[in-house]
Amino acid sequence: MNFKHHISFIKGITWRMVATTDTITLSYIYTGHIGNSLKIGFIEIFTKIFLFYLHERLWLKIKWGTKIRSIVSEENKPCLDDTTRNELELQEEKYRSFIKGVSWRIFGTIDTIIIATFITGDYSKALQIGATEFITKIILYYFHERTWMYFIDKSSTSKH
């Protein structure tokens, strides 16, 4: 999981597309007002891309739930210099993806509740949206995370 900053940013954008669609849908279900639903979703595009980026960078510092996978072949190891020898890649375990989803959802739900309360003026509707999306987004985030790990694994094995 040798992530560069631009990969974290792109991952945040793809997640935001999925999550904004979910938020707009849930907001419409609970408020019945498409205008407010779109406003909530539009504001979240900006707040949550930034929050997601920070969340992702924080989780990259936490090594729990990862295993080290060498990105160099065994036959090349003896002739590698120190810099190349230190090139290792972390692979994320499935349970880590789930815990990351829960931790992100806590922050994301708080953001949604604040935004929905501000837009609708109705904290009970905001809490309903937040409570429902807590569940839907954990599920969606898990699949988003595993999809990214699949493509990252494929790209790292095709390079080596």
Sequence and secondary structure as in RCSB ss.txt:
>XXXX:A:sequence
MNFKHHISFIKGITWRMVATTDTITLSYIYTGHIGNSLKIGFIEIFTKIFLFYLHERLWLKIKWGTKIRSIVSEE
NKPCLDDTTRNELELQEEKYRSFIKGVSWRIFGTIDTIIIATFITGDYSKALQIGATEFITKIILYYFHERTWMY
FIDKSSTSKH
>XXXX:A:secstr
    HHHHHHHHHHHHHHHHHHHHHHHHHHH  HHHHHHHHHHHHHHHHHHHHHHHHHHHH  TTEEEEESS GG
GGGG  HHHHT EEEEE HHHHHHHHHHHHHHHHHHHHHHHHHHHS HHHHHHHHHHHHHHHHHHHHHHHHHHHH
HHHHHHHHH 
